[in-house]
Amino acid sequence: MSILQLLRLLADGRFHSGEELGTALGISRSAVWKRLQQLSAEHVLALHKVRGKGYRLEQPLSLLSVGELSARLPSLTLWVEDCVDSTNAMALKKLAEPAVALPFAILAESQSAGRGRRGRHWVSPYGQSLYLSYAIRVERAAQLQALSLVVGLAVRRALQSFGVSNVGLKWPNDLLVSGCKIAGILLELSGDPADVCHVVIGIGINANLLDANGIDQAWTSVQRVTGCPVDRNALAAVLLEQLDCVLAEHREHGFAAFHEEWEAGHLWQGCEVRLTSGVHEIDGRVLGVTLDGALRLLVDGVERTYSGGELTLRLRHDS
Ligand code: BTN
C-alpha cells in the first residue's frame, strides 16, 4: 500500500485510529504518525490527532473518481492518476504512443513537477486543486488562433457555474478574482503547427485550496471565494463539457464567435498597463484583443498588437 493510500483512508474527514491505519499499511503505529507528519507537511494538510480517537483531516478531501467522471462523460477517454510529475508531460508522452484515441483527458490528485507558464512551477498539493490536461488533434493552423483565450472562457464559465461569479480574464489566459489568481492555463504543442499537430491544454484550478507553500503570487480558490468546498469530480466534468463545447464552436467559427464574451470578461479592458517582454517594457492602454487573440495596445497614440508566450502584462501603478 502506498503512502498516498493513507490519505485516501483519511479523505472522509473522520477519525481513524493509528492501529487501523497501521494495519491497512502494514506498519507500526509510530510509523503511521511519522508518515502522517510527513504527508501533512508535504501537502499542507491540517491534521488533528486526538488521544483515544486517532487522526482526522481538518477538512475532508473531495477525491477524484474515474467511475463518476466516466459516467458523466461516457465518450471521453480519460485517465485519473494519483501522483504524476505533470499531467501535461504525461499527455505529451501518451501522444507519442501509437493509436491513442483523441481527444483524451488526464487528471491527477497531485503533481510533483507541475508546469506553469514561462517555466514556472505550478504548486500541486494532493487532492485539493484540479490538475487536468486535455489533448486534442488540430487539423488546420486556424484552429490554433486565440485557442488559449477560448480555453480561458471555458474555465471562466465552469467557475461561474460553481458560484464564482466575479471571475475575470487577464490576457492571455489567467483567471483572477479580486486580483488573486484562481486558475491558470498552459498550452503545449506537439508536431508541426503548419500541418496536423496536437495540443495539450493544461488547466490548473485552485479548487479547495486553503493553504499552500511556495505560490509566488496572490492566489485564491473556489472554496475561499464561495465559502464551501467544491465537488472536484463535478467541477472537472463541467469543465470538460465546457471545453468540448467551446472547442467545437471555435473549430467551426473561429475566435470571432467569442470575441465579445472575451472582451466583456477582460479585467483590464481600457486600463493603463505595462507589457514586459524579456528586458523590454511597453506602456500603453488596453484596447482589446484581435481575432488572432493578440493584445491591442494604444502606445503613444498609435495602436499596436502583441502576441507570444513570453509576454507579461501588469497594471501600471500610476493608472
Ligand atoms: C500558469 O502558469 O498560469 C499555467 C498553469 C497551468 C497548470 C496546469 S495543472 C495541469 C497541467 N499540468 C501541468 O503541469 N501544468 C498544467
Boltz pocket constraint, residues with backbone or C-beta under 6 A from the ligand:
constraints:
  - pocket:
      binder: B
      contacts: [[A, 85], [A, 86], [A, 87], [A, 88], [A, 89], [A, 111], [A, 113], [A, 114], [A, 115], [A, 116], [A, 117], [A, 118], [A, 120], [A, 122], [A, 130], [A, 131], [A, 132], [A, 133], [A, 173], [A, 174], [A, 183], [A, 184], [A, 185], [A, 186], [A, 201], [A, 202], [A, 203], [A, 204], [A, 205]]
      max_distance: 6.0
